[in-house]
Amino acid sequence: MSATSGLQARLQLDRADFRLDVALDLPAGQVSALFGASGSGKTSCLRAIAGLERAARGRVAINGEVWQDDAHQRFVPVHQRALGYVFQDAQLFAHLNVADNLAFGMQRVPAAQRRVSLDQAVALLGIAHLMQRKPDTLSGGERQRVCIARALASSPRILLMDEPLAALDAARKAEILPYLEQLHRELAMTVLYVSHASDEVARLAEHLVLLDHGKVQASGPTAELLTRLDLPLAHGDAAAAVLDATIVGHDAQYHLSLARFAGGELSIAHQSLVLGQTLRIRVQARDVSLSLQRPSGTSILNILPVRVLALSPDSPGQVMVQLGAGPCTLLARITEKSAHGLALAPGLAVFAQIKGVAILG
């Protein structure tokens, strides 16, 4: 682990029925996600990086600053690590109002070392109107936004987030996600985000680490791992590809916008998008069908020329097809009968009909 920026961690943590054994090398200034099923070791890994649990054997460094190195008997206690930690359940001091909760988060950092001002944290999370409120008067989404602002107010080198949206309903989750995106855009902070929700990972993370039974199953760019047929993320009803696109045109009559990505163009619902705006879009495998000829007389607007890259069995009677659209990768989930009828094979040129395109942010 010779890199001097980002997070490097080598951790071994033994428990009675579980062993965490991971090596991470994550980029600076990006959102990296630890993804996996319950019990895969996500939270254990996060706690060990924070120093809340001491790995039996390990090394942790952030931007070249070493927090743990057992080979040299070095272990920096958690209160001396420049990190912010956001838990699944909002943990605020009930007897303090929001302003005082935030002030507590700043106490650990001398004024000269503060890289995120209190005003900046408040503005980023949109909580200026909550400053005099007590935690018990806030909604779940508001409490979690205050917790994130408090973590930012400590000017961390890395922000650790342990399933921060898991305890919220869909509406509160939708409320917070734009703030997390804005936080990353404006601060370019290194974030390690733990989740078992593929939609959150697809929307927020640029780098993905897939954990399974305490070990790293795969690590790399999110768009790449989501479409790798040898990984579980690319299978099942929720399988999807993510694309980074730019708005290049509008069709005001039909309330559509034209989004260009590296492999083509897609029409999407207008939704007040502006020319030049960049966004991440999600194309679910179940919304993609295939044709040997360009279809005509169809209600589907998005038809892309693609090439079959690979095929893999999915659920009984289903096949997952990996498709190349220029340098980008899409997935199509179709029946075995359809795959056989089209004689699909790697290298075959086909047309992908995309029924739905979701804007992630």
C-alpha positions as CSV (number, residue, x, y, z in Angstrom):
1,M,0.0,0.0,0.0
2,S,2.2,2.7,-1.3
3,A,-0.4,5.3,-2.2
4,T,-0.3,8.6,-0.3
5,S,-3.8,9.7,-1.0
6,G,-7.2,8.1,-0.3
7,L,-7.7,5.3,2.1
8,Q,-5.5,2.2,2.5
9,A,-6.5,-0.4,5.0
10,R,-5.4,-4.0,5.7
11,L,-7.5,-5.4,8.4
12,Q,-7.9,-8.8,10.1
13,L,-10.4,-9.1,12.9
14,D,-11.3,-12.5,14.5
15,R,-14.5,-13.3,16.2
16,A,-16.0,-16.5,17.5
17,D,-17.9,-17.3,14.3
18,F,-16.6,-14.6,11.9
19,R,-13.3,-13.4,10.4
20,L,-12.8,-10.1,8.7
21,D,-9.8,-10.2,6.3
22,V,-9.8,-7.3,3.9
23,A,-7.4,-5.1,1.9
24,L,-8.8,-1.8,0.6
25,D,-7.2,0.9,-1.5
26,L,-9.8,3.5,-2.1
27,P,-9.5,6.8,-4.1
28,A,-9.4,10.2,-2.4
29,G,-12.2,12.7,-2.9
30,Q,-14.7,10.1,-4.0
31,V,-17.6,8.1,-2.5
32,S,-16.7,4.5,-2.1
33,A,-19.4,2.0,-1.0
34,L,-19.0,-1.2,1.0
35,F,-21.8,-3.4,-0.3
36,G,-22.9,-6.8,0.8
37,A,-25.5,-8.8,2.6
38,S,-26.1,-8.6,6.3
39,G,-23.2,-10.4,8.1
40,S,-20.7,-9.8,5.2
41,G,-18.5,-7.6,7.4
42,K,-19.4,-4.1,6.3
43,T,-19.9,-2.5,9.7
44,S,-17.1,-4.4,11.3
45,C,-14.8,-3.0,8.6
46,L,-16.0,0.5,9.1
47,R,-15.6,0.3,12.9
48,A,-12.1,-1.0,12.6
49,I,-11.1,1.8,10.2
50,A,-12.6,4.3,12.7
51,G,-10.7,2.6,15.6
52,L,-13.9,1.8,17.4
53,E,-12.7,-1.8,17.2
54,R,-9.1,-2.7,17.1
55,A,-8.2,-5.2,14.4
56,A,-6.0,-7.9,15.7
57,R,-3.6,-7.3,12.8
58,G,-3.9,-4.2,10.5
59,R,-2.7,-1.0,8.9
60,V,-4.9,2.0,8.2
61,A,-3.8,5.2,6.5
62,I,-5.7,8.1,5.1
63,N,-3.9,10.5,2.7
64,G,-0.6,9.2,4.0
65,E,-1.5,9.7,7.7
66,V,-1.1,6.4,9.5
67,W,-3.8,5.6,12.1
68,Q,-2.8,2.0,12.7
69,D,0.3,0.0,11.9
70,D,0.8,-3.1,14.0
71,A,4.2,-3.7,12.4
72,H,5.4,-0.5,14.1
73,Q,3.1,-0.7,17.2
74,R,1.1,2.3,16.2
75,F,-2.5,2.8,17.0
76,V,-4.2,6.2,17.1
77,P,-7.3,6.2,19.4
78,V,-10.6,7.1,17.7
79,H,-10.9,10.5,19.3
80,Q,-7.6,11.5,17.7
81,R,-8.5,10.4,14.2
82,A,-9.8,13.1,11.8
83,L,-12.9,11.3,10.8
84,G,-16.7,11.9,10.8
85,Y,-18.9,8.9,11.6
86,V,-22.7,8.8,10.8
87,F,-24.6,5.9,12.3
88,Q,-27.7,4.2,11.1
89,D,-29.7,5.6,13.9
90,A,-29.4,9.3,14.4
91,Q,-27.5,9.9,17.6
92,L,-28.0,13.4,18.9
93,F,-27.9,14.8,22.4
94,A,-31.5,15.0,23.4
95,H,-31.0,17.9,25.9
96,L,-29.2,20.1,23.3
97,N,-30.8,22.0,20.4
98,V,-29.5,21.5,16.9
99,A,-27.1,24.5,17.1
100,D,-25.5,23.1,20.3
101,N,-25.3,19.6,18.8
102,L,-23.3,21.0,15.9
103,A,-21.1,23.0,18.2
104,F,-20.2,19.8,20.0
105,G,-19.0,18.3,16.7
106,M,-16.6,21.2,16.2
107,Q,-15.0,21.0,19.7
108,R,-12.5,18.4,18.6
109,V,-11.0,20.6,15.9
110,P,-8.8,23.7,16.6
111,A,-10.1,26.7,14.6
112,A,-6.9,26.8,12.5
113,Q,-7.4,23.2,11.3
114,R,-11.1,23.5,10.3
115,R,-11.6,22.9,6.6
116,V,-15.4,22.9,6.7
117,S,-17.1,25.8,8.4
118,L,-20.2,25.5,10.5
119,D,-22.1,27.7,8.1
120,Q,-21.0,25.6,5.2
121,A,-22.2,22.4,6.9
122,V,-25.5,24.0,7.8
123,A,-26.0,25.2,4.2
124,L,-25.1,21.9,2.6
125,L,-27.6,20.0,4.6
126,G,-30.3,22.6,4.5
127,I,-30.9,22.8,8.3
128,A,-30.6,26.6,9.0
129,H,-34.3,26.7,10.0
130,L,-33.8,23.9,12.5
131,M,-31.0,25.4,14.7
132,Q,-33.2,26.1,17.7
133,R,-35.1,22.9,17.6
134,K,-34.6,19.9,20.0
135,P,-34.0,16.5,18.5
136,D,-37.4,15.1,19.6
137,T,-39.2,17.7,17.5
138,L,-37.4,16.7,14.3
139,S,-38.4,14.1,11.7
140,G,-36.2,11.1,11.1
141,G,-34.8,12.7,7.9
142,E,-34.1,16.0,9.7
143,R,-32.3,14.2,12.5
144,Q,-30.1,12.4,10.1
145,R,-29.3,15.5,8.2
146,V,-28.2,17.2,11.5
147,C,-26.0,14.1,12.3
148,I,-24.3,14.4,8.9
149,A,-23.8,18.2,9.4
150,R,-22.3,17.5,12.8
151,A,-19.9,15.0,11.3
152,L,-18.9,17.5,8.6
153,A,-18.3,20.2,11.2
154,S,-15.4,18.2,12.6
155,S,-13.6,18.8,9.3
156,P,-12.9,15.1,8.7
157,R,-10.3,13.6,6.4
158,I,-12.8,10.9,5.7
159,L,-16.5,10.6,6.4
160,L,-17.7,7.1,7.4
161,M,-21.4,6.4,6.9
162,D,-22.9,3.2,8.3
163,E,-26.2,2.6,6.5
164,P,-27.4,6.2,7.2
165,L,-30.7,5.8,5.4
166,A,-31.6,2.2,6.5
167,A,-33.9,3.4,9.3
168,L,-35.8,5.8,7.1
169,D,-38.9,5.3,5.0
170,A,-38.8,5.9,1.2
171,A,-40.0,9.5,1.5
172,R,-37.3,10.5,4.1
173,K,-34.7,8.6,2.1
174,A,-35.6,10.5,-1.0
175,E,-35.3,13.7,1.0
176,I,-31.7,13.0,2.1
177,L,-30.1,11.6,-1.0
178,P,-29.9,15.0,-2.9
179,Y,-28.0,16.4,0.1
180,L,-25.5,13.6,0.0
181,E,-24.9,14.2,-3.7
182,Q,-24.5,17.9,-3.1
183,L,-22.1,17.3,-0.2
184,H,-19.9,15.2,-2.5
185,R,-20.0,17.7,-5.4
186,E,-19.1,20.7,-3.3
187,L,-16.6,19.2,-0.8
188,A,-15.0,16.4,-2.9
189,M,-14.6,14.6,0.4
190,T,-13.4,11.0,0.7
191,V,-16.5,9.1,1.9
192,L,-16.9,5.4,2.8
193,Y,-20.5,4.5,2.6
194,V,-21.9,1.2,3.9
195,S,-25.1,-0.1,2.4
196,H,-27.0,-3.2,1.4
197,A,-29.3,-1.2,-0.9
198,S,-28.2,-1.4,-4.5
199,D,-30.2,1.8,-5.5
200,E,-28.2,3.9,-3.0
201,V,-24.9,2.5,-4.2
202,A,-25.8,3.1,-7.9
203,R,-26.8,6.7,-7.2
204,L,-24.0,7.8,-4.9
205,A,-20.9,5.6,-5.2
206,E,-18.1,6.0,-7.8
207,H,-16.1,3.1,-6.4
208,L,-17.6,-0.1,-5.1
209,V,-16.3,-2.8,-2.8
210,L,-18.3,-6.0,-2.6
211,L,-17.9,-7.9,0.6
212,D,-18.8,-11.5,1.2
213,H,-18.2,-13.4,4.5
214,G,-15.6,-10.9,5.6
215,K,-13.6,-10.9,2.4
216,V,-13.4,-8.6,-0.6
217,Q,-15.1,-10.3,-3.5
218,A,-14.5,-7.5,-5.9
219,S,-13.4,-3.8,-6.0
220,G,-13.6,-1.3,-8.7
221,P,-15.7,1.4,-10.5
222,T,-19.4,1.1,-9.6
223,A,-20.5,1.0,-13.2
224,E,-18.2,-1.8,-14.0
225,L,-19.0,-4.0,-11.0
226,L,-22.8,-3.6,-11.4
227,T,-22.6,-5.2,-14.9
228,R,-20.1,-8.0,-14.2
229,L,-21.8,-11.3,-14.8
230,D,-19.6,-13.2,-12.4
231,L,-20.9,-11.1,-9.5
232,P,-24.3,-11.3,-7.8
233,L,-25.1,-7.6,-8.4
234,A,-25.6,-8.3,-12.1
235,H,-28.3,-10.9,-11.5
236,G,-31.9,-10.9,-10.4
237,D,-34.8,-8.5,-10.9
238,A,-32.9,-5.5,-9.5
239,A,-29.9,-5.8,-11.8
240,A,-29.1,-2.6,-13.6
241,A,-26.5,-0.5,-15.4
242,V,-25.6,3.1,-14.5
243,L,-24.5,5.7,-17.0
244,D,-23.1,9.1,-16.7
245,A,-24.8,11.4,-19.2
246,T,-25.1,15.1,-20.2
247,I,-28.3,16.9,-21.3
248,V,-27.8,18.0,-24.9
249,G,-31.3,18.9,-26.1
250,H,-35.0,19.3,-25.3
251,D,-38.3,18.4,-26.9
252,A,-40.6,20.9,-25.2
253,Q,-43.7,19.6,-27.1
254,Y,-43.4,16.2,-25.5
255,H,-41.6,17.1,-22.3
256,L,-38.5,15.1,-23.1
257,S,-34.8,15.7,-22.8
258,L,-32.0,14.2,-24.8
259,A,-29.2,12.7,-22.6
260,R,-25.9,11.8,-24.3
261,F,-23.6,9.2,-22.8
262,A,-20.4,7.6,-24.2
263,G,-22.4,4.9,-26.0
264,G,-25.2,6.9,-27.5
265,E,-28.2,9.1,-26.6
266,L,-31.4,8.5,-24.6
267,S,-34.7,10.4,-24.4
268,I,-35.8,10.9,-20.8
269,A,-38.6,12.7,-19.0
270,H,-38.0,16.4,-19.0
271,Q,-38.1,17.1,-15.2
272,S,-36.7,20.7,-15.4
273,L,-33.3,19.5,-16.7
274,V,-31.0,22.2,-18.2
275,L,-28.6,22.0,-21.2
276,G,-25.2,20.9,-20.1
277,Q,-26.4,19.4,-16.9
278,T,-24.6,16.1,-16.0
279,L,-26.5,13.3,-14.4
280,R,-26.3,9.7,-13.6
281,I,-29.0,7.5,-15.0
282,R,-30.0,3.9,-14.3
283,V,-31.2,1.3,-16.8
284,Q,-32.7,-1.8,-15.3
285,A,-32.0,-5.1,-17.1
286,R,-35.7,-6.0,-16.9
287,D,-36.5,-2.9,-19.0
288,V,-34.2,-3.9,-21.9
289,S,-35.4,-6.1,-24.7
290,L,-33.4,-7.2,-27.8
291,S,-34.0,-7.4,-31.5
292,L,-32.0,-8.5,-34.5
293,Q,-33.3,-5.6,-36.6
294,R,-34.0,-2.1,-35.7
295,P,-37.6,-2.1,-34.6
296,S,-40.2,0.2,-36.2
297,G,-43.8,0.9,-35.3
298,T,-43.0,0.7,-31.6
299,S,-43.9,2.9,-28.6
300,I,-40.4,2.5,-27.2
301,L,-38.3,5.7,-28.0
302,N,-34.9,4.5,-26.9
303,I,-33.3,2.0,-29.4
304,L,-29.6,1.6,-29.3
305,P,-27.2,-0.5,-31.5
306,V,-25.3,-2.7,-29.2
307,R,-23.1,-5.9,-29.3
308,V,-23.5,-9.0,-27.2
309,L,-20.5,-9.3,-24.9
310,A,-21.5,-12.3,-22.8
311,L,-24.5,-14.4,-21.5
312,S,-25.1,-16.0,-18.1
313,P,-27.9,-18.0,-16.6
314,D,-30.1,-16.0,-14.3
315,S,-33.2,-17.3,-12.4
316,P,-34.9,-20.4,-13.8
317,G,-35.9,-19.7,-17.4
318,Q,-34.1,-16.4,-17.5
319,V,-30.8,-15.3,-19.1
320,M,-28.7,-12.1,-18.3
321,V,-27.1,-10.7,-21.4
322,Q,-24.2,-8.3,-21.1
323,L,-24.2,-5.7,-23.9
324,G,-21.6,-3.2,-25.2
325,A,-22.8,0.2,-26.2
326,G,-19.6,1.8,-27.2
327,P,-17.4,1.8,-24.1
328,C,-20.4,1.4,-21.8
329,T,-22.0,-1.7,-20.6
330,L,-25.7,-2.5,-20.4
331,L,-27.7,-5.5,-19.2
332,A,-30.8,-7.2,-20.6
333,R,-32.7,-9.8,-18.7
334,I,-34.6,-12.0,-21.1
335,T,-36.0,-15.5,-21.3
336,E,-34.0,-18.5,-22.3
337,K,-36.4,-19.1,-25.1
338,S,-35.8,-15.6,-26.5
339,A,-32.1,-16.0,-26.2
340,H,-32.3,-19.3,-28.1
341,G,-34.7,-17.9,-30.7
342,L,-32.4,-15.0,-31.5
343,A,-29.3,-17.3,-31.4
344,L,-27.5,-14.8,-29.1
345,A,-23.8,-15.3,-28.9
346,P,-20.8,-13.0,-28.0
347,G,-20.0,-10.7,-30.8
348,L,-23.5,-10.6,-32.3
349,A,-24.8,-7.1,-33.2
350,V,-28.3,-6.5,-32.0
351,F,-30.6,-3.6,-31.0
352,A,-31.5,-2.8,-27.4
353,Q,-35.0,-1.4,-26.8
354,I,-35.0,0.4,-23.5
355,K,-38.4,0.8,-22.0
356,G,-37.5,2.9,-18.9
357,V,-34.7,5.2,-17.9
358,A,-34.4,6.4,-14.2
359,I,-32.6,9.6,-13.3
360,L,-30.5,8.9,-10.2
361,G,-29.0,12.3,-9.8
